[in-house]
């Protein structure tokens, strides 16, 4: 279970959080839930993703994964959480630019060996980047890199997956394909999805909408 | 955690870091370790070489003095009186004075059946503290049949020069130590025969030394007299070359055994040079380690983004630091092993070709040199691993 308990970025005034359904609220994320976080620019969407992923700590309040306080985890415990339970697709993608897409996937996949290597070929083909597998990431378009980032996010076991504007550079057809793959894999693992975007994503079958 | 392959992330770690600085640090480390180990081994070698000729013991110089014999004082009693000894002991630059007392009865030494040798000899005695090589058991009690002797190595050398002319066999130190000597002591009040054995050789004292207890006892027993005033006195001083000491001795017309003093000084200088070489080695090692730690920091700084991303996607800093360490540990071991092998080779060459007739030296390295090499390797690996770990934990 993920508990978000009255968190607020330290750089936000309390008054700025008055109408938020996340900041300064208690939010419990149940297994298998599909949460849409709608957040206009500047409302702290990326900050929230970074707080939940344990990358930044400039917040007050508490975030607990399976009753363990995120702020109390040491670097090795945090690595264990990210490897075994918590996945992410960053808005700024964060791929290794010199290695190929395949190497990017392998770097993630071999951490747990949760998925077989054949998954890489299969998912890359499904999202239309099968032919780019052996191309260095820096030579791929932003849309291709975004799909690669989604595949990398799925190449591990997870109970929660954080998606920060995951389809911002994809056309509708490609966004649907990517969404289907995310839903399929999350369902298989019984994982909860927290998708944050500027607008409501139409093809995302959300179970709860939270405005930031 | 499953063990991921390092192979795939290896290029991410070394991006941008110039390997030349790494190789410079390895070469520097090799040279530094070589200097350090070599200095240590040479220091040990010198200790072994001069052990028997040292005039220094427990941090003091020991020198012998006699009264200068001139045409004017010839025929007078030129021995040191108790008053002379007291005067010497009162000087601030003299930490002790011991007379070399001698026998007042006749002594004849025979060397048994194997060596047909018999000669009148003299025996002398000195406080054990002033003797450079005092073996355990160099003492005597009334009733003891065997008298231990310390023999001057110069005397043995002299004997070996003249022995062939007299049809006598030349003797090594080991053989001389095994010869059972017959000591016939004869005085006005009686006599006795003892067995004597050479238990040590002295480079410092040109005499035939018996335990002081024996000489004091025998002088009384055979001659009815206490040990006589000595003609030679040993001085204990912190610096045998102290100008005040030398001036005092000149004033008193005492003659110093200078050759031994000079040797002791040159040994000290040599040890100083070797110690300096060792310190230089330590400095080079420290510099090389510093250079290598800079290289590691540079590597981590240059691949900071990649390392940070690896940590972000779930790589443990603990695992990553071990992988980085694995990159340099084998090279480290190889560098120190090479320096150790070179030191061994030099020691072998030194012993076999330069000091080939020196049984007190060994062709193999002293165990302490191995210990130094192992400690140095362990220390360098430990400090560098700790640094990498700290840097990586700092990134996560």
Interface residues (C-beta under 8 A of the other chain):
Chain A: X53 X55 X75 X76 X78 X79 X80 X82 X83 X84 X94 X96 X98 X99 X103 X106 X107 X108 X110 X111 X112 X113 X152 X156
Chain B: X1 X2 X4 X5 X8 X9 X11 X12 X15 X306 X309 X310 X311 X312 X313 X314 X315 X316 X317 X318 X393 X396
